[in-house]
């Protein structure tokens, strides 16, 4: 039986295109399949759905499962512990005949490359996923991303499409989690799911398209929409990567993991599963008289928090064994080794097997044709800061051989160079800009490094007499100001005793009273607003209702976060994004923006274009169009290298 909203033939497809062409806007959504489902440059699109005024349709292009089960069989599989189990695998009737991708995307081209507004939810993914069907060209602007629009309105709520639909319309339309694995579901189920994805994306645009303007966020929304071009550039270009470097790192990490494991077993006196939270909790938190280490737990698991809230009795299994929970016990020899083990295991999982793949876990190698096409989320944090995945570039260690080795894997192709630029002390620049006076502000105008200026005042010496050790302490102090860190973090960063760190922090407060006065002002100003918000340089809002909490711990955390949001949101939520938008317009045609990490930009360019790229980066990051926003001089550091690691 023909279903009106499912397009299965060319006549129906052309009728859809003709109808959508009558209007100035339409929404669309894609469904993709393995092995690179989440990688727009490499995935396979098997469904595309469209919606506009008075219509929504789905167009399947290769879905295999029909609607009826016609048989079943038992299939063996191995559990993570190595045991053999059997699962039932169902055989389905074939799905109805469908159009080929070439037919569909040829017919849709007049829409995709028109001046009509293209509405998506997570636009870089959908735009990037169909670009491969147009020789790598993403659809033409203008775009509207309903996810960005939703996040800017309220960054604290759940902003996924299904959450917003449930909240607004009371409709739960994906109880089966179809979107995560469309290929495992029957034809009609996926058709309905894809249809509703496009329909609700369209309805949310109609309902909320002017909401940001009402909040004074039109400028920030416009910037985020401009940034989509830079995201598409990075995910479609990909970054050239040397897999051999990562393989070598994997060997080193494996050797260290074996060493840590053996040492932990020796100190504990028995073997246990280092990857089992339950077994670790038993070893770490069970009293010594019962064979454990007798450590005092520092944090509850999610399940433990629920039990505690219900007044239920807690056991050792209800306490967390993650890195943050174990850090208070980092002086204990077993815990020190455990933290090292967890760190290296995470590095291996993210940057070795996470990139090179693991056949046993059905993880494909992410390096294709010498390049890795990661994903970038432009509002990955509530401050507006970037995040990235596959791999998570933002979490590469900033210090140590491991971080350097990971960066070394990113290398320029023959005849090319990497031009790397990052802002000089951008968060302290933003802080000085907002304060507008005092030693930090004056120091920037005199061209004095802020850590050196801080060290000179804290230690009572001239700028010329500041030592490397003094500057290290000052760096920790400045970090503590921006991020609300305590004396323990300052001590760890500076390599000094805890009592020394406390003394230096007290001195810093005396020498920089304007910093603490401004911090108090930001907190009180935010607390006085109806939704407890602060705004960044470009007007982005960060809301923290816990500023009025009666719970002292929650209120203190919100006070730290609101000040950090003011600074970090301006630096890596606003300024770096504005610089990226400016850069894309200035780069020579053959140069490619391939990565952004915090306040750092990496461009891959033919060697002969290096001077042009350097000039483009300087203008994009420091030119009048961006400098006019900041009351102290912006600076940047640039490097021309063969490997990313050489820039650090």
C-alpha positions in Angstrom: 0.0 0.0 0.0 1.3 3.4 -0.9 2.0 5.7 2.0 1.6 9.4 1.0 4.6 10.7 2.9 7.1 8.0 1.7 8.7 8.9 -1.7 9.5 5.7 -3.7 9.4 6.9 -7.4 10.7 9.7 -9.5 7.2 11.2 -10.3 6.5 11.6 -6.6 10.0 13.0 -6.0 9.7 15.6 -8.7 6.3 16.6 -7.4 7.8 17.1 -3.9 10.6 19.3 -5.4 8.1 21.4 -7.3 6.0 21.9 -4.2 8.9 22.8 -1.9 10.1 25.3 -4.6 7.1 27.4 -4.0 8.4 28.5 -0.6 11.4 30.4 0.7 12.3 27.9 3.4 12.4 24.1 4.1 13.7 21.8 6.8 15.7 18.6 6.0 17.2 15.8 8.0 19.4 12.7 7.2 19.7 9.2 8.6 23.1 7.5 8.1 24.6 4.0 8.5 27.9 2.4 9.6 30.8 2.1 9.5 31.2 5.9 9.7 27.7 6.8 10.8 28.7 9.9 12.8 31.4 11.1 10.3 29.7 13.4 7.7 32.5 13.2 5.2 32.4 9.4 5.1 29.0 8.1 6.2 26.3 6.7 3.9 22.9 8.5 3.8 20.1 6.1 3.5 17.2 8.4 4.3 16.5 12.1 3.7 13.4 13.8 5.0 12.0 17.2 4.1 9.4 19.5 5.5 7.9 22.9 4.6 4.5 24.7 4.8 1.8 22.0 4.6 4.0 19.0 3.8 6.6 16.6 5.2 8.0 13.6 3.3 10.7 10.9 3.7 12.9 9.5 0.9 14.5 6.1 1.5 17.6 5.3 -0.5 18.8 1.8 0.4 17.1 0.7 3.6 17.2 -3.1 3.5 14.7 -4.4 6.2 11.0 -4.7 5.3 8.2 -4.8 7.8 7.7 -8.6 8.4 9.9 -11.1 10.1 10.2 -14.2 7.9 12.6 -16.3 9.9 15.2 -16.4 12.7 18.5 -18.1 13.6 20.8 -18.3 16.6 24.2 -16.6 16.3 27.2 -17.0 18.6 29.0 -14.0 20.0 31.7 -13.4 22.6 31.0 -11.4 25.8 33.6 -8.8 27.0 34.8 -11.5 29.5 35.4 -14.0 26.7 32.4 -16.2 27.2 30.4 -17.5 24.2 26.7 -16.6 24.2 24.0 -16.9 21.5 21.5 -14.3 20.4 18.5 -14.5 18.1 19.0 -12.9 14.7 15.8 -12.2 12.8 15.4 -12.4 9.0 13.2 -9.8 7.4 11.4 -9.5 4.2 13.0 -7.1 1.7 12.1 -3.4 1.9 10.1 -2.0 -1.1 12.1 -0.8 -4.1 13.7 2.6 -3.5 15.3 5.4 -5.5 19.0 5.5 -5.9 21.0 8.3 -4.1 22.1 9.7 -7.5 18.5 10.1 -8.6 17.5 11.7 -5.3 20.3 14.2 -4.9 20.1 15.2 -8.6 16.5 16.0 -8.2 17.1 17.9 -4.9 20.0 20.0 -6.3 17.8 22.9 -7.3 16.6 23.2 -3.7 19.9 22.6 -2.0 21.8 25.1 -4.1 19.1 27.8 -4.1 18.8 30.9 -1.9 16.0 29.2 0.1 16.6 28.9 3.8 17.8 25.4 4.7 16.7 24.5 8.2 18.4 21.7 10.1 19.0 20.5 13.7 22.8 20.1 13.9 23.3 21.7 10.5 27.0 20.8 10.1 26.2 17.1 10.3 23.3 17.1 7.8 24.9 19.6 5.4 28.2 17.8 5.6 26.6 14.4 5.1 25.1 15.3 1.8 28.0 17.3 0.5 29.7 14.1 -0.7 26.8 13.6 -3.2 27.6 17.0 -4.7 31.4 16.5 -5.2 32.1 17.7 -1.7 30.0 20.9 -2.0 27.7 21.6 1.0 24.3 23.1 0.2 24.3 26.9 -0.4 23.6 29.4 2.4 21.4 30.6 4.1 21.1 28.1 6.9 19.2 28.0 10.2 20.2 25.5 13.0 17.3 25.0 15.4 19.7 23.3 17.9 21.9 26.5 18.1 18.8 28.6 18.4 17.5 26.4 21.2 20.8 26.3 23.1 21.3 30.1 23.1 17.8 30.5 24.5 18.6 28.2 27.5 21.9 26.3 27.7 20.8 24.5 30.9 17.9 22.5 29.6 17.9 19.4 27.5 18.0 20.7 24.0 18.0 17.5 21.9 15.1 17.4 19.4 13.2 14.6 21.2 13.5 16.5 24.5 12.2 19.7 23.1 9.3 17.9 21.3 8.3 16.2 24.5 8.6 19.4 26.5 6.6 21.5 24.0 4.2 19.1 22.4 4.1 16.3 24.9 4.9 13.8 22.2 7.4 10.9 22.7 8.0 9.7 19.2 11.2 7.6 19.4 10.9 5.1 22.3 12.9 2.6 20.3 16.0 4.8 19.8 15.6 4.4 16.0 18.1 7.2 15.2 21.1 5.5 16.7 20.8 2.5 14.4 18.3 3.0 11.7 19.5 -0.1 9.8 18.4 -2.4 12.6 14.7 -1.3 12.5 12.0 -2.1 10.0 11.1 0.1 7.1 7.9 1.6 8.4 9.4 2.4 11.8 12.3 4.3 10.3 10.0 6.1 7.8 7.8 7.4 10.6 10.8 8.4 12.7 12.6 10.3 9.8 9.3 12.0 8.9 8.8 13.3 12.4 12.4 14.4 12.7 12.0 16.8 9.7 8.4 17.8 10.7 9.4 18.8 14.2 12.5 20.6 13.1 10.3 22.6 10.8 7.7 23.3 13.6 10.4 24.3 16.1 11.8 26.8 13.6 8.4 28.3 13.0 7.8 28.5 16.8 11.1 29.7 18.1 12.9 31.5 15.2 12.5 34.9 16.8 13.1 33.8 20.4 16.8 34.8 20.4 16.0 38.3 19.2 13.7 38.7 22.2 16.6 37.7 24.5 19.0 40.2 22.8 20.9 37.3 21.2 20.4 38.0 17.5 24.1 38.9 17.1 25.4 35.8 18.8 23.0 33.6 16.8 24.2 35.2 13.6 27.8 34.5 14.6 27.0 30.9 15.3 25.3 30.5 11.9 28.4 32.1 10.2 30.6 29.6 12.1 28.8 26.7 10.4 30.9 27.4 7.3 34.1 26.9 9.3 32.8 23.7 10.8 32.0 22.3 7.4 35.5 23.3 6.2 37.1 21.4 9.0 35.0 18.2 8.9 35.0 17.9 5.1 38.7 18.7 4.6 39.9 16.5 7.4 43.4 16.6 8.8 46.4 14.6 7.5 47.5 12.1 10.1 50.4 9.7 10.4 49.0 6.5 11.9 52.4 5.0 12.5 53.1 7.6 15.2 49.9 6.7 17.0 50.8 3.0 16.7 54.1 3.6 18.3 52.4 5.5 21.1 50.0 2.6 21.6 53.0 0.2 22.1 54.4 2.6 24.8 51.1 2.9 26.5 50.6 -0.9 26.5 54.0 -1.4 28.2 53.2 1.1 30.9 49.7 -0.3 31.5 51.2 -3.8 32.0 53.7 -2.2 34.5 51.0 -0.3 36.4 48.8 -3.4 36.6 51.6 -5.6 38.0 52.6 -3.0 40.6 49.0 -2.5 41.7 48.6 -6.3 42.2 51.9 -6.5 44.1 51.0 -3.7 46.5 47.4 -4.8 47.0 48.4 -8.5 47.4 45.9 -9.9 44.9 44.6 -9.6 41.4 41.3 -7.8 40.5 39.8 -6.3 37.5 41.2 -2.8 37.2 38.4 -1.9 34.8 35.6 -2.9 37.1 34.2 -0.1 39.2 32.6 -2.6 41.5 35.9 -4.5 42.2 37.9 -1.3 42.5 35.5 0.1 45.1 35.7 -3.2 47.1 39.5 -3.0 47.1 39.8 0.7 47.8 37.0 1.4 50.3 36.6 -1.9 52.2 38.1 -1.5 55.7 41.7 -2.8 56.2 40.6 -5.4 58.7 38.4 -6.9 55.9 41.2 -6.9 53.3 40.7 -3.5 51.7 42.8 -0.3 51.6 40.3 1.4 54.0 40.2 4.7 52.1 37.5 7.2 52.8 35.3 7.6 49.7 35.1 11.1 48.2 32.1 10.9 45.9 29.0 8.9 45.1 28.1 7.2 41.8 24.9 8.2 40.1 23.2 5.2 41.5 24.6 6.0 44.9 23.2 9.5 44.8 19.7 8.1 44.0 20.0 5.7 47.0 21.2 8.4 49.3 18.3 10.7 48.2 15.9 7.9 49.1 17.5 7.3 52.4 18.6 3.8 51.5 21.7 2.2 53.0 24.9 2.7 51.0 27.6 0.1 50.3 31.2 0.5 49.0 29.8 -0.1 45.5 27.9 3.2 45.7 31.1 5.2 45.7 32.9 6.4 42.7 36.3 5.3 41.6 36.8 7.7 38.7 39.8 10.0 38.6 38.2 13.0 40.3 37.0 10.8 43.2 40.5 9.2 43.6 42.5 12.4 43.4 42.2 13.2 47.2 44.1 10.0 47.8 46.7 10.5 45.1 49.5 10.3 47.8 48.6 6.6 48.4 51.0 4.4 46.3 48.1 2.2 44.9 45.9 5.2 44.0 48.8 7.0 42.4 49.4 4.0 40.1 45.6 3.6 39.6 45.4 7.2 38.4 48.3 6.7 36.0 46.7 3.5 34.7 43.3 5.3 34.1 45.0 8.2 32.4 47.0 6.0 30.0 44.1 3.7 29.3 41.9 6.8 28.4 44.7 8.1 26.2 45.0 4.8 24.4 41.2 4.5 24.0 40.8 8.0 22.7 43.9 8.6 20.6 45.2 5.2 19.6 42.4 2.6 19.3 39.9 5.4 19.0 41.6 6.6 15.8 43.3 3.4 14.5 40.3 1.3 15.2 39.8 -2.1 16.9 38.3 -5.0 14.9 37.4 -6.9 18.0 35.2 -4.0 19.2 33.9 -3.4 15.7 35.6 0.1 15.6 36.7 1.2 12.2 40.0 3.1 11.5 39.2 6.8 11.3 42.1 7.5 9.0 40.8 7.3 5.5 43.1 8.2 2.6 45.6 9.6 5.0 43.1 12.0 6.7 40.9 11.9 9.8 37.6 13.7 9.6 36.6 14.5 13.1 33.5 16.2 14.3 33.3 19.6 15.9 30.5 20.9 18.1 30.5 24.7 18.3 28.6 24.9 21.5 30.0 21.9 23.2 30.1 23.6 26.5 27.5 25.8 28.2 29.9 28.8 27.9 29.8 28.5 24.1 33.2 26.9 24.0 34.1 24.3 21.3 34.1 20.5 21.8 35.2 17.8 19.3 34.9 14.1 19.0 36.5 11.2 17.1 39.0 12.2 18.4 38.5 14.7 21.2 41.2 17.2 20.3 40.3 19.5 23.2 41.5 16.9 25.8 44.9 16.3 24.3 47.3 16.7 27.3 48.9 20.2 27.1 52.1 19.0 28.8 54.1 15.7 28.7 55.4 13.4 26.0 52.0 11.8 25.4 50.4 15.1 24.3 53.5 15.9 22.1 53.3 12.4 20.5 49.6 12.8 19.7 50.2 16.2 18.1 53.2 14.8 16.2 50.8 12.5 14.3 49.1 15.5 12.7 51.5 16.4 9.9 51.6 18.3 6.7 51.5 16.5 3.4 54.5 16.7 1.0 54.8 20.2 -0.4 52.6 21.6 2.3 53.0 23.2 5.7 51.0 23.6 8.9 50.6 27.3 9.9 49.5 27.3 13.6 48.4 30.4 15.4 47.0 30.9 18.9 46.1 33.9 21.0 48.5 35.2 23.6 47.0 34.7 27.1 43.5 35.3 25.7 41.6 34.7 28.9 43.8 37.1 30.8 43.4 39.6 28.0 39.6 39.3 28.3 39.8 39.7 32.1 42.0 42.9 31.7 39.5 44.2 29.1 36.6 43.9 31.4 38.4 45.4 34.5 39.8 48.3 32.5 42.4 49.3 35.1 45.0 48.0 37.4 48.3 46.1 37.0 47.1 43.5 34.6 45.5 46.1 32.3 48.5 48.4 32.4 50.9 45.5 31.9 49.2 44.4 28.6 49.5 48.0 27.4 53.2 48.0 28.2 53.7 44.7 26.4 54.6 42.8 29.6 53.7 39.1 29.8 50.8 38.8 32.3 52.4 35.9 34.2 55.6 37.9 34.5 53.7 40.9 35.7 51.9 38.8 38.3 55.1 37.2 39.5 56.8 40.6 39.9 54.0 41.9 42.1 53.5 38.7 44.1 57.3 38.2 44.8 58.1 41.9 45.1 60.8 42.0 42.4 61.3 43.9 39.2 59.9 42.4 35.9 63.5 41.8 34.8 64.3 39.7 37.9 61.4 37.3 37.6 62.7 33.7 37.5 61.2 30.7 35.7 60.0 29.3 39.1 58.3 32.6 40.0 56.5 32.8 36.7 55.3 29.2 37.2 53.7 30.2 40.5 52.1 33.2 38.8 50.7 31.1 36.0 49.0 28.9 38.6 47.6 32.0 40.4 46.2 33.4 37.1 44.7 30.0 36.3 43.0 30.0 39.7 41.5 33.4 39.1 39.9 32.5 35.8 38.8 29.0 36.7 38.1 29.4 40.4 40.7 26.7 41.3 41.9 26.3 44.9 45.4 26.3 46.5 45.9 22.5 45.8 45.6 23.1 42.1 48.0 26.1 42.3 50.4 24.0 44.3 50.3 21.2 41.7 50.7 23.6 38.7 53.6 25.5 40.3 55.3 22.6 42.0 55.2 24.1 45.4 53.9 23.1 48.8 50.3 23.6 49.7 51.1 26.2 52.4 53.2 28.1 49.9 50.4 28.2 47.4 48.0 29.5 50.1 50.5 32.3 51.0 51.0 33.3 47.3 47.2 33.4 46.8 46.8 35.7 49.8 49.6 38.0 48.4 47.9 38.0 45.0 44.7 39.2 46.6 46.5 42.1 48.1 48.4 43.1 45.0 45.4 42.8 42.6 42.4 44.1 44.5 40.7 45.2 41.3 40.6 41.6 40.1 38.7 40.4 43.1 36.5 43.5 43.2 35.5 42.8 39.6 34.9 39.1 40.3 32.5 40.1 43.1 30.8 42.6 40.8 30.2 40.0 38.1 28.7 37.6 40.7 26.4 40.2 42.3 25.4 41.6 38.9 24.3 38.1 37.7 22.5 37.4 40.9 20.5 40.5 40.5 19.1 39.5 37.1 15.8 37.5 36.9 17.5 34.4 35.5 20.9 34.9 37.2 22.9 35.5 34.0 26.1 37.2 32.8 26.9 38.2 29.3 30.1 37.8 27.2 31.8 40.4 25.0 29.4 39.7 22.2 26.3 39.3 24.4 26.1 35.5 24.9 24.2 34.6 28.0 25.2 32.2 30.7 22.5 31.5 33.3 23.2 30.0 36.7 20.1 30.0 38.9 22.1 28.3 41.7 23.6 31.7 42.4 20.5 32.1 44.7 20.7 28.5 46.1 20.4 28.1 49.8 22.9 25.2 49.5 26.2 26.8 50.2 28.2 24.3 48.1 25.9 24.8 45.1 26.0 28.5 45.4 29.8 28.6 45.7 30.1 26.4 42.6 27.7 28.7 40.6 29.8 31.7 41.7 33.0 30.1 40.3 31.2 29.1 37.1 29.6 32.5 36.4 32.9 34.3 36.5 34.6 31.6 34.4 31.7 31.8 31.9 32.2 35.6 31.5 35.9 35.1 30.7 35.9 31.7 28.9 32.7 32.4 27.0 34.2 35.7 25.7 37.6 34.1 24.7 36.7 30.7 23.3 33.0 31.2 22.8 33.1 34.6 21.0 36.5 35.9 19.9 38.0 32.7 18.5 34.8 32.0 16.5 34.8 35.5 15.2 38.4 35.1 14.1 37.6 31.8 12.3 34.7 33.5 10.4 37.1 36.3 9.4 39.8 33.8 8.4 37.7 31.7 6.1 37.1 34.8 4.0 40.8 35.6 3.8 42.5 32.2 3.1 43.9 31.5 -0.4 41.8 28.8 -2.2 44.2 25.9 -1.7 44.7 26.6 2.0 42.5 24.7 4.4 41.4 25.3 8.0 41.7 21.8 9.5 41.5 22.2 13.3 40.6 24.4 16.2 41.6 23.6 19.7 40.7 26.1 22.4 42.1 29.4 21.1 44.4 27.7 18.5 43.8 27.5 14.7 45.7 25.1 12.4 45.8 25.7 8.6 47.1 23.3 6.0 48.6 25.1 3.1 50.9 24.7 0.0 54.4 25.9 1.0 54.2 28.8 -1.6 51.1 30.2 0.2 52.6 30.3 3.7 53.2 34.1 3.7 49.6 34.7 2.6 48.2 32.4 5.3 50.4 34.0 8.0 49.0 37.4 6.9 45.5 36.1 6.8 45.8 34.7 10.3 47.2 38.0 11.7 44.4 40.0 10.1 41.7 37.5 11.2 42.8 37.3 14.8 44.3 40.8 15.4 42.8 43.2 12.8 40.8 46.3 13.5 37.5 44.4 13.1 38.2 42.3 16.1 40.7 44.5 18.1 38.0 47.2 18.4 36.1 44.8 20.7 38.9 44.6 23.3 40.4 47.4 25.3 43.9 45.8 25.6 46.1 44.7 22.7 45.5 41.3 21.2 48.5 39.2 20.3 49.1 35.9 18.7 51.9 33.4 18.3 52.4 31.8 14.9 54.5 28.8 13.8 55.2 27.2 10.4 55.8 23.5 11.0 55.7 20.1 9.4 54.1 18.5 12.4 51.6 20.1 14.9 53.8 19.1 17.8 56.6 21.4 16.6 54.4 24.4 17.2 54.3 23.8 21.0 
